[in-house]
Structures are given as C-alpha cells and as structure tokens.
C-alpha cells in the first residue's frame, strides 16, 4: 500500500511538472541573456543567467504596476459595495422579482467583453472617460459584479435565520443587521469576491487596450503588450515583466488557495 | 395607497366581527410593503449599475449595428439608419464563414480536451497519496496567471526558430512546425494554449463533484468486486453527469468569448486562419486605423446571439438539476 502511494506521488509530480513547464519556461527565459536567446537548442536552465530583463522592468514598468494595483483595488471596492447588499437582499430579504434579477445576472456574465468594450467606447467618448483610470475601474468591475452578487447570495443564504432574528429582537434595523452581523459573518465570501475581482482587473487586457490605449496611466498588461508590439524581441524583458505581473496570482495562491477553489466551484456546483 | 389606508381605518372604527382581523392584516400588509421596499433598497445600487453599465452599452451596441457609423459620425453625431444591411453584409463577407467555423472548432475542441483531461486529473488526484493536495493547488497556476502572460509565454515557446517546442520536436527527430505563422497550424497553436489554461478550472470543478459522491458507494462497488475501470464508467461517471453538464456549458460560454490568447499569439492570422468571431469583431472595431464600429457591433451581436442560445440551454439544465 505504501509503495503504491509513492508510485502515485511520482506520477503526480511528473504530471504537475509537465503542466507547469510553461511557467518554468517563462522564468527561465526571463533570466536568459540576449546573446543566448536565439541559441538552438535553448538552454534548459539559465546558464550564465542575467537580471538584465528585471532591470528593464524596474526601470520602465513600475508606473504600469502601480496603475494596475490602483485599478485592481478600485475594482474590488466598487464590486463589494454593489454586490454585498444585493446578495444579502436576494438571500434573506426575499424581494419580489429577485429570481428575475438572478437570471439577468447569470446572463450578464455571458456577454462577450468585446461587445461591452465597444459599447463603453462609444459612451466614454462622449463622457470624456476614455483613457482614464476611473473608466477602466468601472469597465473592469462589470466582469466581477454579477459573479460577486451570485457568490454573496449563495453564501449569505446559509447564514442561520435565528442569527438575524436575534439581531432584530435586539432592536437592530436591516441596515445595522447587514453591517454588523451579515458582513462580518460573510468574511469568506468577501475574501473570495475581492480576490477574483482583483485578479480579473489585474489581468484585464481587452478593456485596457480599447478604453485606455492612449492613456497616461496604463496597466501592466498594456506594458507587456507594448513590448511585444514593438518587435524589439527583448524577450527576457518581456518575460521578466510577465513574471512580475504573475506575482499577485502567486501570492493569492499561497495565501488564499481555499478561497480560490471556493470561488471556482460555487459558480457551478450546488451543495 | 392613502385611500387604502383610510378604508382600513374606517373598517377598524366600525368594528364589526368580520373586521376583527382587518387591522392586523393591514398592519401586516404595510410591514410587508416596507420589507419589500427595504429589500429593493439593498438591490437598487446594483440595479442602477446594471442599467447604466450593462443595458446601456448593449443598447448602444445594437444601435451601432443598425446604423452606418463612421469615425466622423462620432463628431457630427449623425449616422443614417441602415436597418439590417450591416447584418447582411457581415454574413456575406468572405471572413464570415471562416470565423464561424474557427469559432466552432476552437470552442468544441478546447472544451473536449479541457474536460477530458480535467476529469482524468480529478479522478487521479482523488486518490490519497502524499503531496496530492499541494500538487492539486499548483495546478491552479495556469488558470490564475493573466491571460496576456500565458499567451506571450506560449508565443515564445511556439516560436518557429527559437521556441522550445520546435527544439524538442527536432531532438526527437521530427520536423519543426511553423506554429504561429502557417495557416495549417495557427489554430492548433492557440488551441493548445487555451486547453492548457482551461484544464485547472475543469479539474477543480470535477474534483469537487467527486467529493460530493458518498464514499460508501465506491466501497460497496469495491466489495462487489468492481475494478477501477468499471467503477469509473459504471459509477463515477454517471454520478458526475449533472456536474459535467454544467462544467461543459460554462466552458462553452466562456470559450466563445476568448480574445486575449488568440490576439496575442496570432492576431487571428495568418489571413483568417485563426480568426474567431470575437477576434473579427475586434479587428473591425479597433484593429485598423479606419474603425468600422457598425460592422464590429454587428459581429459582436451575432456572438451574443450564439452565447444566449447556449445560455438558455445552460439555464434549462440548471433548473432541471434543481428540480431533481
């Protein structure tokens, strides 16, 4: 039995290694010097590696990273403020027509981003929101808000009614109950929704490219895109930027892995 | 509303036997109304948001597709109504057929592989062995990376001259392939990258599906002498059917929308070899110096139409799942 388990572990490690090879390759290329970049066959490990690429990132990409951080946090704030109360209402206050709203939210998630981008472009052009961070925060939040409402609804419907009744007997109004009971109890849902909202905003390329293509403040995805488009073939710099842009994902995976799994499954699996 | 309240009050004053329960009924009705008001108050922000940032852009999109907009229409603000002529010209465009076929191939092949590999991995990781949890967590990485990062990494790996994939092919004695630049392979290249990105999602969902199956069932089957293969096809797979259906449909709707990966890797090319409807729509609207928003919006709406059809299938499947 023990030997069989060791064998399974070996297979598991192998499969995972194959799956993660592109990630390794990204790191490897980011450390390869320009003179070795076109070598055939390529070096499998960064022999006489260089931090040249990372120096370029530090030199050129910091403003982009800052903008991405700002947009990510802004999107999280917008998403939470809109989604949490709606989720509470749908889960516990039984609004008439709430089912229709849930249905609309489900459909909303299926609208292709390219279609949203076109609509936003036309509207922003008129409002002067093109190439602004605010415009991008609003556009990015459209990815996360429907998801957020559905997660909050699913989570908050599991809060025992007795808890809310106790609050009401103690004289708390609906708002007070929401803020001092429901939100603290729903901490896990708050984390899950924030995590995904941040990650989606951080990773967004389509909205950034269409709505912020000429902006003074651009997110990191446009920073990488500009490198690729320049055709300067500085692949170590491109991959170094890619590595840096992956840091939030890595951090979230380490810190909040169970929330990630919760977010993935709650959309699809009912318990 | 005031009239109603007055009526109930007068009923109270008259105080005959039948009206005995009327005041409490009225109070209850008023409380219910207030509860409804509170409930909708909590929803109001999201409702306003949906109206402004979903419905209105969608409306503008439909409006665009029914007019002939040019760049100058944005300045002058006048675009002649064109009826369905944009739709007719889109369908007759030489790009329409390849884009539709590519969208179909890209979507179905992606999903088939993502699902099969994800399910196989879920079953594998469901066995208990050392490191299983950590390895499963690591599998999430491709899914969490920004799409742009994955797409650029794959572009470089599949580069004709310096890519690691071609080095590997040559090392095992095969011919190198022009992954991103030959019409025959471009779609395959973006498919490989997209399948890689989608596996974790399928793995996680199918794994949680497995967790929801009672272990007693497997035990009973094992006692009855079913081998692993039989257990999978006779027990696991049928029990996973509801979760599978939803995973597949979610995958379908998400894959239809894929833009970043294809755009970064091939820009839909060479020619139309890897152009999907989403890519085509972008090319028309933002890809050139002469944007054609009307046609772009039209293609986008065709994409929505396809997504909605599948969405309805999804919702039907979901409600059927809820009733059983």
Contacts between the chains, C-beta under 8 A, distances in Angstrom:
chain1	res1	chain2	res2	distance
A	5	B	128	7.3
A	5	B	129	4.5
A	5	B	130	6.3
A	6	B	129	7.8
A	6	B	130	7.4
A	8	B	124	7.9
A	8	B	127	5.9
A	8	B	129	3.8
A	8	B	132	7.8
A	9	B	129	4.9
A	9	B	130	4.8
A	9	B	131	5.4
A	9	B	132	7.7
A	11	B	124	7.5
A	12	B	124	7.2
A	12	B	125	7.1
A	12	B	129	6.6
A	12	B	131	6.4
A	12	B	132	6.3
A	12	B	135	4.9
A	13	B	131	6.9
A	13	B	135	6.8
A	15	B	121	7.1
A	15	B	124	7.5
A	15	B	135	7.9
A	16	B	135	4.6
A	16	B	138	5.4
A	16	B	139	6.5
A	19	B	138	7.9
A	19	B	139	6.1
A	19	B	142	6.9
A	19	B	196	7.6
A	19	B	199	7.2
A	20	B	138	6.2
A	20	B	141	6.2
A	20	B	142	7.7
A	22	B	142	7.3
A	22	B	150	7.1
A	22	B	153	5.1
A	22	B	154	6.5
A	22	B	157	6.2
A	22	B	196	6.9
A	23	B	141	5.8
A	23	B	142	7.2
A	23	B	145	7.4
A	23	B	153	7.6
A	25	B	153	6.5
A	25	B	156	7.8
A	25	B	157	5.9
A	25	B	164	6.1
A	26	B	149	7.2
A	26	B	153	4.5
A	29	B	153	8.0
A	29	B	156	6.2
A	37	B	162	6.6
A	38	B	161	7.0
A	38	B	162	5.0
A	39	B	162	7.6
A	40	B	161	7.3
A	40	B	162	6.6
A	40	B	167	6.4
A	41	B	167	4.1
A	41	B	170	7.5
A	41	B	171	6.8
A	42	B	162	6.6
A	42	B	164	5.7
A	42	B	167	6.0
A	81	B	45	7.2
A	82	B	45	5.2
A	82	B	46	5.0
A	82	B	49	5.5
A	83	B	46	6.8
A	85	B	42	4.1
A	85	B	43	7.4
A	85	B	45	6.6
A	85	B	46	7.6
A	86	B	42	6.3
A	86	B	43	5.0
A	86	B	45	7.2
A	86	B	46	4.0
A	88	B	42	5.9
A	89	B	39	4.9
A	89	B	40	7.4
A	89	B	41	8.0
A	89	B	42	3.7
A	89	B	43	4.9
A	90	B	43	7.2
A	93	B	35	6.7
A	93	B	38	6.3
A	93	B	39	3.6
A	93	B	42	6.5
A	94	B	35	7.9
A	94	B	39	6.6
A	95	B	36	6.4
A	95	B	39	3.7
A	95	B	40	5.4
A	95	B	43	6.0
A	96	B	36	6.1
A	98	B	39	7.6
A	98	B	43	7.6
A	101	B	43	6.6
A	101	B	46	8.0
A	101	B	47	7.4
A	103	B	315	7.1
A	104	B	50	6.8
A	105	B	50	7.9
A	106	B	311	7.4
A	106	B	315	6.7
A	107	B	308	7.3
A	107	B	311	5.8
A	108	B	50	6.9
A	108	B	54	5.5
A	109	B	253	7.9
A	110	B	253	4.9
A	110	B	257	7.9
A	110	B	307	4.8
A	110	B	308	7.1
A	110	B	310	7.9
A	110	B	311	4.8
A	111	B	54	7.3
A	111	B	58	7.0
A	111	B	304	6.2
A	111	B	307	7.2
A	112	B	256	6.9
A	112	B	257	4.3
A	112	B	259	7.7
A	112	B	278	5.8
A	112	B	281	7.9
A	112	B	300	6.5
A	112	B	303	5.2
A	112	B	304	6.7
A	112	B	307	6.7
A	113	B	257	6.3
A	113	B	259	6.7
A	114	B	257	7.6
A	114	B	259	5.8
A	114	B	278	5.2
A	114	B	281	5.1
A	114	B	282	5.4
A	114	B	285	7.8
A	114	B	300	5.8
A	114	B	303	7.5
A	115	B	57	7.8
A	115	B	58	7.3
A	115	B	61	5.6
A	115	B	281	7.5
A	115	B	297	7.6
A	115	B	300	3.9
A	115	B	301	7.2
A	115	B	303	6.8
A	115	B	304	6.0
A	116	B	54	7.8
A	116	B	57	5.7
A	116	B	58	8.0
A	117	B	286	7.9
A	118	B	57	7.7
A	118	B	60	7.9
A	118	B	61	5.7
A	118	B	64	6.9
A	118	B	281	7.6
A	118	B	285	5.5
A	118	B	293	6.6
A	118	B	296	6.0
A	118	B	297	5.5
A	118	B	300	6.0
A	119	B	56	7.2
A	119	B	57	2.5
A	119	B	58	6.2
A	119	B	59	7.8
A	119	B	60	4.6
A	119	B	61	4.7
A	120	B	53	8.0
A	120	B	57	5.5
A	121	B	285	7.7
A	121	B	286	8.0
A	121	B	293	8.0
A	122	B	57	7.8
A	122	B	60	5.0
A	122	B	64	6.8
A	122	B	74	7.6
A	122	B	293	7.2
A	123	B	56	6.8
A	123	B	57	6.3
A	123	B	60	6.3
A	125	B	74	6.0
A	138	B	53	6.3
A	139	B	53	8.0
A	141	B	53	7.8
A	142	B	53	5.5
A	142	B	54	6.6
A	145	B	46	6.8
A	145	B	49	6.5
A	149	B	46	6.2
A	174	B	38	4.9
A	174	B	42	7.7
A	178	B	42	7.4
A	199	B	144	6.6
A	202	B	146	6.6
A	203	B	145	7.8
A	203	B	146	3.5
A	203	B	147	6.0
A	203	B	148	7.0
A	205	B	146	7.5
A	205	B	147	6.7
A	205	B	148	4.8
A	205	B	260	5.0
A	205	B	264	7.9
A	206	B	259	5.5
A	206	B	260	6.5
A	206	B	282	7.8
A	209	B	286	7.4
A	210	B	282	8.0
A	210	B	285	7.9
A	210	B	286	5.4
A	213	B	286	8.0
A	221	B	146	6.2
A	221	B	148	4.7
A	224	B	148	5.7
A	224	B	149	7.2
A	224	B	152	6.3
A	225	B	148	6.7
A	225	B	264	7.6
A	228	B	152	6.1
A	228	B	155	7.6
A	228	B	264	6.9
A	235	B	156	5.7
A	238	B	152	6.0
A	238	B	156	7.7
A	239	B	152	7.5
A	239	B	153	7.1
A	239	B	156	7.1
A	242	B	148	7.8
A	242	B	149	4.3
A	242	B	152	5.7
A	242	B	153	6.4
A	245	B	146	5.6
A	245	B	148	7.6
A	245	B	149	5.5
A	246	B	145	5.2
A	246	B	146	7.0
A	246	B	149	5.5
A	249	B	141	7.1
A	249	B	144	3.8
A	249	B	145	5.4
A	249	B	146	7.3
A	250	B	141	7.6
A	250	B	144	7.9
A	252	B	144	6.7
A	253	B	137	6.6
A	253	B	140	6.0
A	253	B	141	6.6
A	253	B	144	6.0
A	257	B	137	5.0
A	257	B	140	7.3
A	260	B	140	6.1
A	260	B	144	7.1
A	261	B	140	7.7
A	261	B	204	5.6
A	261	B	208	7.4
A	264	B	201	6.2
A	264	B	204	4.6
A	264	B	205	6.4
A	265	B	204	6.3
A	265	B	205	5.8
A	265	B	208	4.4
A	267	B	250	7.2
A	268	B	205	5.1
A	268	B	243	7.1
A	268	B	246	5.0
A	268	B	247	6.0
A	268	B	250	5.8
A	269	B	205	6.3
A	269	B	208	5.2
A	269	B	209	6.3
A	269	B	212	7.1
A	269	B	243	5.9
A	269	B	246	7.5
A	270	B	321	7.3
A	270	B	322	7.5
A	271	B	212	6.8
